[in-house]
Amino acid sequence: MDIFANYILYTMIFSPLFAAAFITLIPTVDLSSKITLSRFFAFIGLFCFLCVLALFINNQLLSQYLISFKLFDFYVNFAINITKYNIFLFGAMSASLLANMILYELNDTKSNTHQVAPFILTFIIFITLGQKDLRVALPIISMSNFIMYFLIGYGQKLHRSSTIFHMGIFIFTCDALVLILLQYQEIDGPTSPSADALKAVAVIAGLARLGIPLCAPFISSLFDNVDEAEGPFLITYLQISGFAILVLIRSDLILVPSYLMALVAVITVLSAIYLALAAVFEQRPNILPYYSLTFYAAITASVIFLTDYNSFWHLSASLLLSNIACFLHCSKSSLLLSQYQHLFSLQPQIKATWFISLCLIAGVPGLGIGTALWSIISLSIFKNIASIDGLTGSAWFYWSMLWCLAMLILNYALILSHKRDIFKKTNNNATLIDYRLPANQLFYISPIIIELVTLIIPLATFYVSSRALT
Amino acid sequence: MNNSIEIILAMLMLSSLVVLMLEAIGPKSSTASFLEKPHIRLFTYVVIIASCIIIVFDLNSQKMLNRRPQLFYESFAAFALLINTFIAIYLGKRTRTFVHNGDSFFILLASLTIAIANIWTDYLVIKLITSSAWLLLMAALAVKTTSGGKKAEIGLKLTFSALILFLLLLFAIYFLSTASIKTELVNISLDNSEGILGILGVMFLALAGMSMAGIAPFSFAHIDCADGSSLSTAFLLLSNAMIQGSSFLIGAKSILERSGPSFAHYQETIAFILAAGLLITWLRALDQSKIKRTAVYVASSIGPLFCLSLLFGTSLLLPKLIFMVALFAFVTIALFVLFGSMAFMDPLYSPWQTWEDIAGLGRRNRMPALYFLIAFASIAGVPGTVGYFVKLSLIAPMRDSIIFNAFIFISIAMGSACTMRIFVFLFSKQSHTLVQAGPEQTPPLSLMVASLILMVLGFFPFVR
């Protein structure tokens, strides 16, 4: 069984790399072969993840997998750690890759880099997620950002250059500061002021990747300047790398220091209000899913730092997975809106699907993201709120009220978005021709699939957590 | 005294004479490029490789090498000087500049001999002569391999820089000999009674080192010269100047160490000046609009970083020997990739000047542009590159000085800004004029390996 686990784990880790190699070998213009191969490898990746999850649940995985080789007089160790903290992040990345390959077809021949970039990024994030030390993980994530900048820079958006310029400087500087403070912590000890500063800066580096506006001043520009087809995967990648950093920090803290709790609570709630307000004024439907993703990412970050050590990982994983599933679906819906806006015969179907997509991200209890969200609220917040009194209780109360306000504003934005005339009027008669099947029929039932997925995710994470605790 | 270096010096002197004779009796070439005169080039290669082999064998026989590699600094430095010269000749094949005369190989070998002598000697008077002579020889080489009207400017500035260096060393010799009646670096030590004179001597020595290494604000001649001359000359000047400059600084530090704990804080002063130099160089690099000048500023930022790491850097995970080798290798590889990729980006059909001229070059001439970016990122110290760990090696030893560490951090931030600026121009913006550029050039495997080293080693946290 150990050998089987080895094979499965290494297949999951290295399959994106093999995919990148094979896709590179296929001529750039042979898109159909590339698509088939991409989907095949993405499916293999998800399948292997499910096997790894099953092995993890049955305690058949080793705590560490080590590849070691000797180079001259040096032993180079390459370790992959699969723990309860990171296993769902592996799943999130595998599922995102498969969803990206199914939802967004390769429809141009920009460059080979564009075709293999999702696999390379997946491989990099797998390697990063397997690390326990921020010193190893952070430089890898940092350098991988260049791939993202390349993809954004290759697009046609007007302000793409300034976007990647600002984003690059901010993220590299944050990462550099974290790594410098890590050196201080090594010398001064884990209870020193430098260690406290390190935690705060590392949290900011993580939140910057999540796109939390107070930590990522470039975020609205980024949303505007990513390509419609490539954007969702890139933003998902950023989110997962951000959560990887946050989870790495949190898994070292049995008790979260109060200053860190306060920092995360303030940053996330203020950012959520800002995002909700920005969504109200957003005219373009294709940007709305990004706001929603970032909004719920802020809640997920709060869950990581404000819930207890034993439950933060599965609660945050549940919310993260649901959020990504709803986001990918909603962003695809918004893309179809712009693609088929001139086809009048399909407008009712598209409009109905768009409405359901909005419902999935609205946080309605039992629907889409709301399934995970309200179960977390009932499990963690309501359970603890009775035991808190005094000043902390007041702060907790006002914080919760601000979150409710932010959610209300976001829902208002979503209603507004649906009420706006999403189909632009055109005078071109040629566009009135009845065109029967431009969209995949599967798309019309995709909200149901997403609803099922979002129902399964909390159950699955809860099951894994109960098995992990026993 | 190191016997192997004496043998190498003798061999190089003899080879210089042979090359001078060969160049004198051969036909006058229309170019000063190292591409011409293949027999002389081959001879030079053989001499350099033979010298390298001698050093490697000598180092291999040393028992103290693993425990105290700093004792063999001269051998490492001489090896690096030889390798840099080899690379300069190799790069010269790509950077042909048309001028009227060429004694390039003689000047090259002569400057190499003088540089090794400069590293090897402990006598300040000999150092004064060799370092000034080396700068003058480099001025001659730069003038010979430069076309156009920049010759006079380059020659004048480097000669002036040599004069400044001469004066600084003269002051250092005067003050040190007054304070301790010795001019041999290994024997000088100060005591408290010698007061300000000894300290002045050491500081002048350190300033001479910074001037020699081309560290801002003590010398901008190196930058002007490297900017104006060919890529191979720029590579040779900057890399070998850094190594020679570091020998002065090591000398200054060793004097302070020998002089007791009361002089220890002057080491921090040297570190502070070097860090300030690093910051100034990056600050200047940020506001340059010309490609080569930006690259030269970035290249010259390696100087203070290399000197700082050599003097103060530590790594708990790497043995001292490997750390020292890594520092020398970083200088050579980073500069090789930077100037080598520029040589392959250099379009033969449409010459460029400013960043705007090559906007979008990364889309057409991908590999050289990518290598160029890697070199840039590594020198800037972007996390995930070797350069970052070289900078990180300074944090722990200098942890008490918040300002010093702030300087290092700001240099990384400015380096990131500079790297992102280059990235945007190469891979994001598009220029309409660039369409006329020639076909994509394939860089050699050596450039690819070197740039991979700069990046891949950055994923191993060998500095803690």
Interface residues (C-beta under 8 A of the other chain):
Chain A: V76 D133 R135 V136 L138 P139 I140 S142 M143 F146 Y149 F150 I152 G153 Y154 R160 S161 I164 F165 G168 I169 F172 T173 D175 A176 L177 L179 I180 Q183 Y184 E186 I187
Chain B: R363 L373 A377 G381 V382 P383 G384 T385 Y388 L392 I395 A396 R399 N405 I408 F409 I412 A413 S416 A417 T419 M420 R421 F423 V424 F427 S428 K429 M455 G458 F459 F460 P461 R464
